[in-house]
Amino acid sequence: AFGVNYGLNRVRFPAPMPVGDRVRMRLKLAAVDDIAGGAQFTTELTFEREGGDKPVCVAESLTRVFTGGQG
């Protein structure tokens, strides 16, 4: 099996990220879809600044994993 970064959807930057501030990312598995030969995973990424009231970036990441089987 192997995985491929298929790209990003809906990338938003709701707040600025000052240089030197601490940041963390939360990841949520939003969907798993069958595709020919494997599966596509959609994850929701949220980047938060320490002490901030809004996230600095919100995006969906698409990853395709191919197992070599028929989908």
N, C-alpha and C positions, 0 to 999 in steps of 0.2 A: 504494500500500500504506500501511496505517497500523497502529499497535500500540496495544494497550490493556493497562494494568496490571490483571490479573484478580484479584489478591489474593495472600495468603500462606497457606501451610499449615504445620502443625507448628512453630509458633514456640516456642522454648525459651530460657530465660535460665539457663544452668548456673552462672554465676559473676557476681559484682557488677562493675560498671564504675565505679571511683572517678573523681570529678571531676578533670580535669586530666591524666589518663593518656592516652597515645597509643593509638590503635586502628587496626587495618587490617581490610579485608574481603577474603576469598577467595571467588571465584565459580566454580562448576562447573556446566556444562551437563549436566543429568541425563537429560532426555528431550525429544524433539520428536515431537509427535503431530499427525496430520491432523485438522482440524475442518472443518466446512462453510465454504467461502470462504477458508481459510487454514491456519494451523498454531498449535499451542499449545506454548510453550517452558516447561519446568520447570527452574529453576536452584536449586542449593543454595548458600545464603549462609552464610558462617561469619565472624563478627566476633571478632577476637582482641585482647586487651589486651597491650601490650608488656610482656614479662617475666612474663606470666601462664601458668599451666600448663593452664588450661581455657579454652575459648571463652566469651565473655560473651553471645553470642547465636548461635543456629543456626536457620535457617528455610528453607522452600522458597518461591520466588517463581514465580507463574504469569503469563505474558505471552502474550496472543493477538495474532497478526499476521494481518491480513486483506488479501488480494491482489485480491479482487473476483472470483476464479475460482470454479468449482464444486468442492467438496471431496469 
